[in-house]
Amino acid sequence: MDNGLMIKTKDLLQQGEQSILFTAVRPGVVMERGSGMYLWDTNGEKYLDFIGGWAVNCLGHCPPVITKALEAQSRELVNASPSFYNKPMIQFAKLLTEYSCFDRVFFCSSGAEANEGAIKLARKYGSISHNGAYEIITTTNSFHGRTLATMSATGKKKWEGLFEPKVSGFKHVPLNDIDALINAINPNTCAIMLEPIQGEGGVFEVEANYIKAVREICDEQEILLIFDEVQTGIGRTGTLFAYEHYGIEPDVMTLAKGIGGGFPLSALLTKEKFNIFEAGEQGGTYSGQPLAMAVGMAVMKEIIEKDIATNAQSKGNYIVKKLNELKNEFSLKDIRGKGLLLAIDLSAAKGSKITSECFKEGLIINSPQPSTIRLIPPLIVTEKEIDDMLQILSSVLKRVL
Ligand SMILES: *Cc1c(COP(=O)(O)O)cnc(C)c1O
C-alpha cells in the first residue's frame, strides 16, 4: 500500500476522532469514492458493498441518473421555500401517487421524520374522528427511527430506559400474534404501525393471514393502518412497495432510504380520506426541496423504466439458492427475506466477527443481531458480484465457524 496515502489517512482519522461527536464505533478507514457496487477508501482499497449505505443506495454508488438530475436541477432552482409549490415537487408527488395506492404525499428528509409525520397524522385523526384516541400499537423488535417519538414507537429492548421519559402513547405487541394485537386495542387506539418486514430487527416478515386480519380489524374499528416502508419500499422486496405482496392496502405509508438513492429524502403518503392536517400543523424547511425532488424522481423513474424491482426479486432468489447450497456445510439455521432484504441465521453468535473479517477482505455486510447476517445490496447487483460476495463470505465462514 502507498505509504504517503496511509499517513494522510492516519491524519484524517485522528482529526475525525477529535472532532466528530462520538455516536458509533467505526472502522479505521475513510471512504472517499463510490461507483456501482463498489466503494474505495483513502488508501485506495476497494470494497464490494452489500449494505449499500444501509439499504439506501438502491441504484449503487454515484449512478449517472442522480448526477444528471442534481446537475440540471442545481442550475434551475436549489431552494425556493416550502411555502411555495415548485415544479419537481408536483411532478414527483404525481409519480408516487400514480404508482401506489395513495393520493397525497408530504415530503421530508429522513425516515424518522416521515414516521413522526405519520404519528402526528394518526393523533390528528384520533382527535377529530375517534374521540381523542391517541395510542399507537407497534411491534416488539421493530425499528422506526431515532427521534424521541420514533424511539418510543420502536420496539427495541436495548432502548428501554434510554432518554426517559419517552413519548407516551405507544404499546408494543409481538409481530404475527393476532390475539396480542386484539388484546392491546382499546378505545384510545388510533393506529397500528408496522414494518411489513422488520429490517433492523433481523428481517422478520408479517404473515399474509396476519396482515389481512390486521387490515380487517382496522376497518372494523376505524383504526389507521400505517406501513413503515422506509426499508422495504422502492423495489427492495421485489415489488415497488412491499404492501403489494399481501393483497391489502395500508392507509398511510412512509418511505425513505431507497427513495433518494443516497440523497436525504423521505415521504409520508396517505389516502385522500386522511388529508386532514390544517395549515401549519405539519411542515419542514426542506419539505419538497427541489434538489431532493429532482433526485427522487430520477431514481424512481429509473427503477420503473428498468424494472429494477424484478431484478431485486431474481437476484434475491439467486442469493437464497446459493446460500441454501452452503446451508449444511456451515450449519446455517435459517435463510429468509424477500427480494434483496435477506438474512442468514448462524448457529453461533459470531455476526460481528464475521462482518469484521469480511471487511478486511473487502466485503461489506451487516450483522443486525449477534447471530444474524443481513444482506441489503444495491438493487442493481449482478450474479457475478453475488458470486464474488459468496466466495469471500464462505472463506470467512470456513475460518470463523
Ligand atoms: C432506517 C429506518 C428508519 C429510520 O430512517 P432514518 O432515515 O434513519 O431516520 C425508520 N424505519 C425503518 C423501517 C428503517 O429501516
The ligand as an SDF file (V2000), in Angstrom:
LIG
                    3D

 15 15  0  0  0  0  0  0  0  0999 V2000
  -33.8600    3.2160    8.7620 C   0  0  0  0  0  0  0  0  0  0  0  0
  -35.2460    3.1100    9.1980 C   0  0  0  0  0  0  0  0  0  0  0  0
  -35.9110    4.1930    9.8000 C   0  0  0  0  0  0  0  0  0  0  0  0
  -35.2120    5.4820   10.1380 C   0  0  0  0  0  0  0  0  0  0  0  0
  -34.8030    6.1740    8.9960 O   0  0  0  0  0  0  0  0  0  0  0  0
  -33.7880    7.4010    9.1460 P   0  0  0  0  0  0  0  0  0  0  0  0
  -33.6550    7.9330    7.7440 O   0  0  0  0  0  0  0  0  0  0  0  0
  -32.5090    6.8350    9.6850 O   0  0  0  0  0  0  0  0  0  0  0  0
  -34.3930    8.3780   10.0730 O   0  0  0  0  0  0  0  0  0  0  0  0
  -37.2420    4.0460   10.1140 C   0  0  0  0  0  0  0  0  0  0  0  0
  -37.9080    2.9040    9.8500 N   0  0  0  0  0  0  0  0  0  0  0  0
  -37.3100    1.8530    9.2700 C   0  0  0  0  0  0  0  0  0  0  0  0
  -38.1040    0.6220    8.9730 C   0  0  0  0  0  0  0  0  0  0  0  0
  -35.9600    1.9100    8.9320 C   0  0  0  0  0  0  0  0  0  0  0  0
  -35.3590    0.8490    8.3730 O   0  0  0  0  0  0  0  0  0  0  0  0
  1  2  1  0
  2  3  1  0
  2 14  2  0
  3  4  1  0
  3 10  2  0
  4  5  1  0
  5  6  1  0
  6  7  2  0
  6  8  1  0
  6  9  1  0
 10 11  1  0
 11 12  2  0
 12 13  1  0
 12 14  1  0
 14 15  1  0
M  END
$$$$
